[in-house]
């Protein structure tokens, strides 16, 4: 397959491109506006599930539809935990490859260290918080949201996980610099890494 060429017209040529991986159904609210203000960024949507009508149907472990250095940023919200552990380096390498030099990857995912504290207290199936989809228990954070999986969406299963230290190590091994990983103090990790210029 030929790599995707990012054609732009005069109105969008000054906008930077953020590749939204694992995008799900189109919704501009899914992009964090503090990182990607609409007046500066255009979204390119990629998902493995064709039914959500992404711009690119692909796995995050193989994004050959995009050429090297094609985008200014990669946004990944709750995707890496759906991979098997041996696939994580493949996905991060693809994030790195499609970024232009100086571009950055921004990602969020469950904080297993925080979840483990609840499990250690015996609260595996007690709600940790309430989301727009309903109550989320530690077992959902560890293995995937049970109602979605029960409904036939196996893409929602979790197959690996991360702590601040393990995610930092993965990003550094991939070649990212200026790596920052932190817990939000609730149940998510936030990470940012830059492809060297």
Buried (B, 14 or more C-beta within 10 A) or exposed (E): EEEBEBEEEEEEEEBEBBBBBBBBEEEEEBBBEEEBEEEEBBBBBBBBBEEBEBBBBBBBBEBEBBBEBBBBBBBBBBBBBBBEEEBBBBBBBBBBBBBBEEBBBBBBBBBBBBBBEBBEEEBBEEEBEEEEEEEBBBBBBBBBBBEBBEEEEEBBBBBBBBBBEBBBBBBEEBBBEEBEBBBEEEBBBBBBBBBEE
